[in-house]
């Protein structure tokens, strides 16, 4: 058998490459679904990276100083799964055989958390290459802090394989510009230049000079003329390593579906080759035609070197850590704490201790800025910034300094007017570990980064998004800037917490909760306008607010037995309080419920939910200066929702809100309607 | 008074420019809100474009062959409003005085439809410059069709002023690449290179070589070193006109807040200058310090030339139209029909006549492709395409040909993997008039173009979005590709119709409805998997389906008096039908309601709504393979929703759906629960 004959080094590499190619073909063929052509094309690159250049240890996939490898073209997942299998990660041949099947970790696209060695969830194009910018940034920030005492404990690269589609996507263009701006010289992106898209050749839609574009951003641009030339791969990588001031794009010429009858055609992209084509391709490779998921022994032996290299690298790192521990024991402990995702003792003490009994009105964006700055001194891993709205989002860590190309010791990031890249980069920083990151913009522009928010939610990444100017109360900027449906559309997303605090106390509690999350992102919705703080009267703000339970009784009805419940979030809790005063004056015992987080409330045990919203009280009004969509679940059939089911209006905030029906009068009228409904039913 | 002294030509221009500057300052100051610095900086450019270069006729702002002017940096709205006022559009001085006030058309950001002369809603950065690509594309397509018989009836340019932020946004980068690819040589973008962002100088986040980037896309790049040099503006525009094969970027150096104490600072961007600074600035301009909204007579006289130029241009066009009318009367009539937004007689005949009584199962994406091709021959203004998924979205107009740089006679667009630009470009084509445009991608990637969908909804543009692969039934591609919350989040958006047809008949009706819209966009959600057609048994498919009423009784309960109503959309209508069969076998008279469009159903008169969902039948189950969010409004307190409130799973479609609870069993169980609830209450 040709394929498994004892091989000279070059022949052995060919054997390895063809193993990856045939595993990928077989996986897709068996699933009868998937993308064979790209794994086949990229097999030499993946092989060379994993066996020669990637610093990784399959025995310790969470190793802090490992290189990160991101397959941004996630549809080529069989490439990654094959490499992980061969390299000794916890991916079995059976996992490969079960590619894309129910409950198999080898999902259609790689999913973070499903398999060791998968560094990021990819598939939605542009996301991986952008998150990689966050990973490379995290490396720089951590290296700056922890490489002390003669020890080099953080020194790794971020490798990306990206498709045409990745480079066409806006998010990737935003993040590429920022990567160069920040001088992320340890980021290397291989562009799979196969000149084929789903709709045909790239001539159909993609004729720009990609290399010149990346040079314009400030990247080093290198070329591999033929991906099958393994020495050329090595040479490009060696060259990439020489420039640590600029990220590197390696234009890598490949041939999709190489060796198959469908080579260089769009048909090789997204469908199985078919049994006959698989056979012919294996024939062309000199591979046993009827083999299935064949891994020759020589290939297994060759890949054993990955574990050896990994063990050596791990041992070298242990030495560096020992050096750091000797020179800077606290720093060494901090690094280990941070990489484990553990919060430092007392991190929230200043947040918890802060009282607002005597404070004046403050916008919740101001309270958010206060929260950030109360936490920042005790939580050194916290970094963040804004998409050019720092002064409006109030996201700046005071005296934190900026993170720039020249200096990574700061804590404030300037994302520019690149909301989508911000989202992906925040996710990448979070996925990297060792840091907690937040990013701010106006709530309306959450739409711009929505795919990144979704990826955080899907990947269980506790990214924090700070969305200010959260309603029509922002005023004159008008309907282009006034969020209406954003709250509902974020709430519809699984595994995302949407927190809309009503004033200072709730805002601090919301930030505490946001930072406590380990497996889901948080979106904070914060006001532009000032709001008076609540006076709970208890010992503790946090006990008073119960933000962590999603909703709580803020003001009980006179007499303790409500006939009516008003439910509100954010600034409209104040509207509800004023309406309750009026309604009580008119003789209706009215409870006011503050509901900063629908998702958390829904998660509570029935006892809590029914204690807050008693099933017997069917007269309910929800009020929120936003789309009413989704509020029925809390007010029920007899209830009313006071909201805004149209676009906003350009006018001073109060006038705009009143014109759109958000007012004490509006809530009182709705209350009368729901009371009439309930009384009518009772008759 | 210096300012109003009789002026030599250059001095007169200065007077005009300072009028725009002071109107802008005064407008922002009076509103005590807005962005003064950019209108001040760009006043010379706006002045020169509006008085010398823009082909427009304020007396006929809807003129088909006018140049389009898009102020992509919509926050500089006072520049546009001032120019419209001076040029004789229907913008009064009082409108300027009421800038950003309730019910004033001079909204914080320009809104399409609010004022004549506003060509696009701008403010969300990157949208205007991308929609302008659509406008320039529409011009090429229309010119190709209508410049016949020796007549040139379509020959206009698209002018854009864009900010740093516009050029940083991913959507603008995507659309810039496509603009060059399509050779849109009549598109001219002035980049307001003021080197200031909100967070500081552009050095903070934007250090790329923008000119080189645009050159890499394939743009002509020109420079204006000083925007106050009016001859340099003229020269750049003359140069731009010489190259009709490439779009042009004009790097225009400006000084934000010029002449004010805040010149060249971020403070000049987004807040009023303050009364004292306004005074000092007017002093620096040689302007009466205490003037307010002053328009010198000479300026009024100078701007009278705009109307004269407009009338001349209009007369010249009338001649061309007369020539076309003589040579090609039907074409002339078609142009006028199309620009008026009127559909041709009989456009839907083939759609209406198509019957599926004997057809086999088809995915609704297939039926959608059929609808497009049934309509296309009768609706020449219909063009569209896909973001590199034409073969999956089935958006191709057969024999329509491609629209390319070399040939604009085709009907199919290839957007590349640029979903966001696709959305903005579809909007721009639609805003231009004379064409109806659609764009396709997977439903999951609706997230990528969400800001563009919103802008269509806000601007009342009937853009059509074709979203296929609309649920977990797409199968193996897994959670990164399986939409969950997308339907809910689109439904939460005001003024958008979300149509999820259940099979072939409904799909054709949905397309008819989509094309009938004049003031709102439509999102079609279509299946990957095949579904059997309904057999209504009536004369007409369209009468049978009642898609236009949002929901209808698809199958009545045995005996005509339902105890239970099942409500479903799309593929899950079939699940509901199967469940109804089971439930009826078990003795529960069950009605099945197909609800392809929640929004249209909610708009119906109460009689229809209660005829479909009788208030007396409180046992209701909604089933949709998507987030349950928002369904409570239809099922009520006693009802149940069968949906998916988690992310999807990679497996063959049926297996994935079943594992996630979407099945006949799931619906039957939910039916038993709601029946138990209702019976329990009745006891």
Boltz contact constraints between the chains, C-beta under 6 A:
constraints:
  - contact:
      token1: [A, 33]
      token2: [B, 476]
      max_distance: 6.0
  - contact:
      token1: [A, 100]
      token2: [B, 476]
      max_distance: 6.0
  - contact:
      token1: [A, 100]
      token2: [B, 650]
      max_distance: 6.0
  - contact:
      token1: [A, 101]
      token2: [B, 651]
      max_distance: 6.0
  - contact:
      token1: [A, 102]
      token2: [B, 651]
      max_distance: 6.0
  - contact:
      token1: [A, 102]
      token2: [B, 655]
      max_distance: 6.0
  - contact:
      token1: [A, 102]
      token2: [B, 659]
      max_distance: 6.0
  - contact:
      token1: [A, 107]
      token2: [B, 478]
      max_distance: 6.0
  - contact:
      token1: [A, 107]
      token2: [B, 650]
      max_distance: 6.0
  - contact:
      token1: [A, 108]
      token2: [B, 476]
      max_distance: 6.0
  - contact:
      token1: [A, 108]
      token2: [B, 477]
      max_distance: 6.0
  - contact:
      token1: [A, 108]
      token2: [B, 478]
      max_distance: 6.0
  - contact:
      token1: [A, 108]
      token2: [B, 650]
      max_distance: 6.0
  - contact:
      token1: [A, 109]
      token2: [B, 478]
      max_distance: 6.0
  - contact:
      token1: [A, 109]
      token2: [B, 480]
      max_distance: 6.0
  - contact:
      token1: [A, 123]
      token2: [B, 480]
      max_distance: 6.0
  - contact:
      token1: [A, 124]
      token2: [B, 480]
      max_distance: 6.0
  - contact:
      token1: [A, 125]
      token2: [B, 417]
      max_distance: 6.0
  - contact:
      token1: [A, 165]
      token2: [B, 417]
      max_distance: 6.0
  - contact:
      token1: [A, 168]
      token2: [B, 416]
      max_distance: 6.0
  - contact:
      token1: [A, 168]
      token2: [B, 417]
      max_distance: 6.0
  - contact:
      token1: [A, 168]
      token2: [B, 418]
      max_distance: 6.0
  - contact:
      token1: [A, 170]
      token2: [B, 170]
      max_distance: 6.0
  - contact:
      token1: [A, 170]
      token2: [B, 171]
      max_distance: 6.0
  - contact:
      token1: [A, 170]
      token2: [B, 173]
      max_distance: 6.0
  - contact:
      token1: [A, 170]
      token2: [B, 174]
      max_distance: 6.0
  - contact:
      token1: [A, 170]
      token2: [B, 420]
      max_distance: 6.0
  - contact:
      token1: [A, 171]
      token2: [B, 170]
      max_distance: 6.0
  - contact:
      token1: [A, 173]
      token2: [B, 170]
      max_distance: 6.0
  - contact:
      token1: [A, 173]
      token2: [B, 173]
      max_distance: 6.0
  - contact:
      token1: [A, 174]
      token2: [B, 170]
      max_distance: 6.0
  - contact:
      token1: [A, 177]
      token2: [B, 208]
      max_distance: 6.0
  - contact:
      token1: [A, 181]
      token2: [B, 207]
      max_distance: 6.0
  - contact:
      token1: [A, 197]
      token2: [B, 388]
      max_distance: 6.0
  - contact:
      token1: [A, 198]
      token2: [B, 388]
      max_distance: 6.0
  - contact:
      token1: [A, 199]
      token2: [B, 388]
      max_distance: 6.0
  - contact:
      token1: [A, 199]
      token2: [B, 390]
      max_distance: 6.0
  - contact:
      token1: [A, 199]
      token2: [B, 414]
      max_distance: 6.0
  - contact:
      token1: [A, 204]
      token2: [B, 414]
      max_distance: 6.0
  - contact:
      token1: [A, 205]
      token2: [B, 414]
      max_distance: 6.0
  - contact:
      token1: [A, 205]
      token2: [B, 416]
      max_distance: 6.0
  - contact:
      token1: [A, 206]
      token2: [B, 416]
      max_distance: 6.0
  - contact:
      token1: [A, 207]
      token2: [B, 181]
      max_distance: 6.0
  - contact:
      token1: [A, 208]
      token2: [B, 177]
      max_distance: 6.0
  - contact:
      token1: [A, 208]
      token2: [B, 216]
      max_distance: 6.0
  - contact:
      token1: [A, 208]
      token2: [B, 217]
      max_distance: 6.0
  - contact:
      token1: [A, 209]
      token2: [B, 216]
      max_distance: 6.0
  - contact:
      token1: [A, 212]
      token2: [B, 216]
      max_distance: 6.0
  - contact:
      token1: [A, 213]
      token2: [B, 213]
      max_distance: 6.0
  - contact:
      token1: [A, 213]
      token2: [B, 216]
      max_distance: 6.0
  - contact:
      token1: [A, 216]
      token2: [B, 208]
      max_distance: 6.0
  - contact:
      token1: [A, 216]
      token2: [B, 209]
      max_distance: 6.0
  - contact:
      token1: [A, 216]
      token2: [B, 212]
      max_distance: 6.0
  - contact:
      token1: [A, 216]
      token2: [B, 213]
      max_distance: 6.0
  - contact:
      token1: [A, 216]
      token2: [B, 216]
      max_distance: 6.0
  - contact:
      token1: [A, 217]
      token2: [B, 208]
      max_distance: 6.0
  - contact:
      token1: [A, 388]
      token2: [B, 197]
      max_distance: 6.0
  - contact:
      token1: [A, 388]
      token2: [B, 198]
      max_distance: 6.0
  - contact:
      token1: [A, 388]
      token2: [B, 199]
      max_distance: 6.0
  - contact:
      token1: [A, 389]
      token2: [B, 198]
      max_distance: 6.0
  - contact:
      token1: [A, 390]
      token2: [B, 199]
      max_distance: 6.0
  - contact:
      token1: [A, 414]
      token2: [B, 199]
      max_distance: 6.0
  - contact:
      token1: [A, 414]
      token2: [B, 204]
      max_distance: 6.0
  - contact:
      token1: [A, 414]
      token2: [B, 205]
      max_distance: 6.0
  - contact:
      token1: [A, 416]
      token2: [B, 168]
      max_distance: 6.0
  - contact:
      token1: [A, 416]
      token2: [B, 205]
      max_distance: 6.0
  - contact:
      token1: [A, 416]
      token2: [B, 206]
      max_distance: 6.0
  - contact:
      token1: [A, 417]
      token2: [B, 125]
      max_distance: 6.0
  - contact:
      token1: [A, 417]
      token2: [B, 165]
      max_distance: 6.0
  - contact:
      token1: [A, 417]
      token2: [B, 168]
      max_distance: 6.0
  - contact:
      token1: [A, 418]
      token2: [B, 168]
      max_distance: 6.0
  - contact:
      token1: [A, 420]
      token2: [B, 170]
      max_distance: 6.0
  - contact:
      token1: [A, 447]
      token2: [B, 450]
      max_distance: 6.0
  - contact:
      token1: [A, 447]
      token2: [B, 451]
      max_distance: 6.0
  - contact:
      token1: [A, 448]
      token2: [B, 451]
      max_distance: 6.0
  - contact:
      token1: [A, 450]
      token2: [B, 447]
      max_distance: 6.0
  - contact:
      token1: [A, 450]
      token2: [B, 450]
      max_distance: 6.0
  - contact:
      token1: [A, 451]
      token2: [B, 447]
      max_distance: 6.0
  - contact:
      token1: [A, 451]
      token2: [B, 448]
      max_distance: 6.0
  - contact:
      token1: [A, 458]
      token2: [B, 479]
      max_distance: 6.0
  - contact:
      token1: [A, 458]
      token2: [B, 647]
      max_distance: 6.0
  - contact:
      token1: [A, 476]
      token2: [B, 33]
      max_distance: 6.0
  - contact:
      token1: [A, 476]
      token2: [B, 100]
      max_distance: 6.0
  - contact:
      token1: [A, 476]
      token2: [B, 108]
      max_distance: 6.0
  - contact:
      token1: [A, 477]
      token2: [B, 108]
      max_distance: 6.0
  - contact:
      token1: [A, 478]
      token2: [B, 107]
      max_distance: 6.0
  - contact:
      token1: [A, 478]
      token2: [B, 108]
      max_distance: 6.0
  - contact:
      token1: [A, 478]
      token2: [B, 109]
      max_distance: 6.0
  - contact:
      token1: [A, 479]
      token2: [B, 458]
      max_distance: 6.0
  - contact:
      token1: [A, 480]
      token2: [B, 109]
      max_distance: 6.0
  - contact:
      token1: [A, 480]
      token2: [B, 123]
      max_distance: 6.0
  - contact:
      token1: [A, 480]
      token2: [B, 124]
      max_distance: 6.0
  - contact:
      token1: [A, 485]
      token2: [B, 492]
      max_distance: 6.0
  - contact:
      token1: [A, 485]
      token2: [B, 493]
      max_distance: 6.0
  - contact:
      token1: [A, 488]
      token2: [B, 492]
      max_distance: 6.0
  - contact:
      token1: [A, 489]
      token2: [B, 489]
      max_distance: 6.0
  - contact:
      token1: [A, 489]
      token2: [B, 492]
      max_distance: 6.0
  - contact:
      token1: [A, 492]
      token2: [B, 485]
      max_distance: 6.0
  - contact:
      token1: [A, 492]
      token2: [B, 488]
      max_distance: 6.0
  - contact:
      token1: [A, 492]
      token2: [B, 489]
      max_distance: 6.0
  - contact:
      token1: [A, 492]
      token2: [B, 627]
      max_distance: 6.0
  - contact:
      token1: [A, 492]
      token2: [B, 629]
      max_distance: 6.0
  - contact:
      token1: [A, 493]
      token2: [B, 485]
      max_distance: 6.0
  - contact:
      token1: [A, 494]
      token2: [B, 646]
      max_distance: 6.0
  - contact:
      token1: [A, 494]
      token2: [B, 647]
      max_distance: 6.0
  - contact:
      token1: [A, 627]
      token2: [B, 492]
      max_distance: 6.0
  - contact:
      token1: [A, 629]
      token2: [B, 492]
      max_distance: 6.0
  - contact:
      token1: [A, 629]
      token2: [B, 630]
      max_distance: 6.0
  - contact:
      token1: [A, 630]
      token2: [B, 629]
      max_distance: 6.0
  - contact:
      token1: [A, 630]
      token2: [B, 630]
      max_distance: 6.0
  - contact:
      token1: [A, 632]
      token2: [B, 632]
      max_distance: 6.0
  - contact:
      token1: [A, 632]
      token2: [B, 633]
      max_distance: 6.0
  - contact:
      token1: [A, 633]
      token2: [B, 632]
      max_distance: 6.0
  - contact:
      token1: [A, 636]
      token2: [B, 637]
      max_distance: 6.0
  - contact:
      token1: [A, 637]
      token2: [B, 636]
      max_distance: 6.0
  - contact:
      token1: [A, 637]
      token2: [B, 637]
      max_distance: 6.0
  - contact:
      token1: [A, 646]
      token2: [B, 494]
      max_distance: 6.0
  - contact:
      token1: [A, 647]
      token2: [B, 458]
      max_distance: 6.0
  - contact:
      token1: [A, 647]
      token2: [B, 494]
      max_distance: 6.0
  - contact:
      token1: [A, 650]
      token2: [B, 100]
      max_distance: 6.0
  - contact:
      token1: [A, 650]
      token2: [B, 107]
      max_distance: 6.0
  - contact:
      token1: [A, 650]
      token2: [B, 108]
      max_distance: 6.0
  - contact:
      token1: [A, 651]
      token2: [B, 101]
      max_distance: 6.0
  - contact:
      token1: [A, 651]
      token2: [B, 102]
      max_distance: 6.0
  - contact:
      token1: [A, 655]
      token2: [B, 102]
      max_distance: 6.0
